[in-house]
Amino acid sequence: QSVLSQPPSVSGAPGQTVTISCTGSSSNLGAGYGVQWYQQLPGTAPKLLIYANNNRPSGVSDRLSGSKSGTSASLAITGLQAEDEADYYCQSYDRTVSGSVFGGGTKVTVL
Amino acid sequence: EVQLVESGGGLVQPGRSLRLSCTASGFSFGDHSVSWVRQAPGKGLEWVGFIRRKSNGATADYAASVKGRFSISRDDSKSIAYLQMNSLKVEDTAFYYCARVMEGVVGIAVDYWGRGTLVTVSS
């Protein structure tokens, strides 16, 4: 059981918007720690998409956006494309664990 | 170009030890903490631990699942971070990634990852 909870899968048609949720607790997201989002394509290393809740590194598509409120965060992918098919993970810091924690991952399928 | 390359993985028997290396290039290695993350085949990401940069004491923290068995060290003169894994268990089988920590961002956020090295613990 992951400290951060994500839905196992989400899907959408090309061009649609999908949103992935990440639910934490008062010891991580609710304690004010920021959330990061990573994309992992099959057989490759994870790639940073969003850091500190809603910041995109240079080179990351503006179709991706992040938000956080209280103990929850979300990643939105607009204008869904076939290349967005991947696993997505949220990550934060947990003061009870005294370390980094990941969500269980969400598989995005483009219908 | 920032690069991180893991090495040292392989097949090892339960109870034995293995040391992984993470060789960095393209940035000032000593200015960054380094995190280790693993992923069992077909499973999600699991944080293993991280080592702070020297200016923050070069101390390390670990996940409960590896604390007391794994240790992380660094050699800034060689731009290498190490993950020493002792008393290995079958459940330690995974791809092991090293990643660069984003300094100034709270929460052990990492921005660049290596390609990973596979550790298989089996008799």
HADDOCK unambig.tbl for C-alpha pairs under 7 A between the chains (distance, minus, plus):
assign (segid A and resid 33 and name CA) (segid B and resid 106 and name CA) 6.77 0.50 0.50
assign (segid A and resid 33 and name CA) (segid B and resid 107 and name CA) 6.35 0.50 0.50
assign (segid A and resid 34 and name CA) (segid B and resid 106 and name CA) 6.76 0.50 0.50
assign (segid A and resid 34 and name CA) (segid B and resid 107 and name CA) 6.59 0.50 0.50
assign (segid A and resid 36 and name CA) (segid B and resid 109 and name CA) 6.65 0.50 0.50
assign (segid A and resid 44 and name CA) (segid B and resid 115 and name CA) 6.78 0.50 0.50
assign (segid A and resid 45 and name CA) (segid B and resid 113 and name CA) 6.55 0.50 0.50
assign (segid A and resid 45 and name CA) (segid B and resid 114 and name CA) 6.83 0.50 0.50
assign (segid A and resid 45 and name CA) (segid B and resid 115 and name CA) 5.36 0.50 0.50
assign (segid A and resid 46 and name CA) (segid B and resid 113 and name CA) 6.88 0.50 0.50
assign (segid A and resid 48 and name CA) (segid B and resid 111 and name CA) 5.58 0.50 0.50
assign (segid A and resid 52 and name CA) (segid B and resid 105 and name CA) 6.76 0.50 0.50
assign (segid A and resid 92 and name CA) (segid B and resid 107 and name CA) 5.72 0.50 0.50
assign (segid A and resid 93 and name CA) (segid B and resid 107 and name CA) 4.65 0.50 0.50
assign (segid A and resid 93 and name CA) (segid B and resid 108 and name CA) 6.79 0.50 0.50
assign (segid A and resid 99 and name CA) (segid B and resid 63 and name CA) 6.79 0.50 0.50
assign (segid A and resid 100 and name CA) (segid B and resid 47 and name CA) 6.09 0.50 0.50
assign (segid A and resid 100 and name CA) (segid B and resid 107 and name CA) 6.78 0.50 0.50
assign (segid A and resid 100 and name CA) (segid B and resid 108 and name CA) 6.24 0.50 0.50
assign (segid A and resid 101 and name CA) (segid B and resid 47 and name CA) 6.44 0.50 0.50
assign (segid A and resid 102 and name CA) (segid B and resid 45 and name CA) 6.47 0.50 0.50
assign (segid A and resid 102 and name CA) (segid B and resid 46 and name CA) 6.56 0.50 0.50
assign (segid A and resid 104 and name CA) (segid B and resid 44 and name CA) 5.63 0.50 0.50
assign (segid A and resid 105 and name CA) (segid B and resid 44 and name CA) 6.16 0.50 0.50
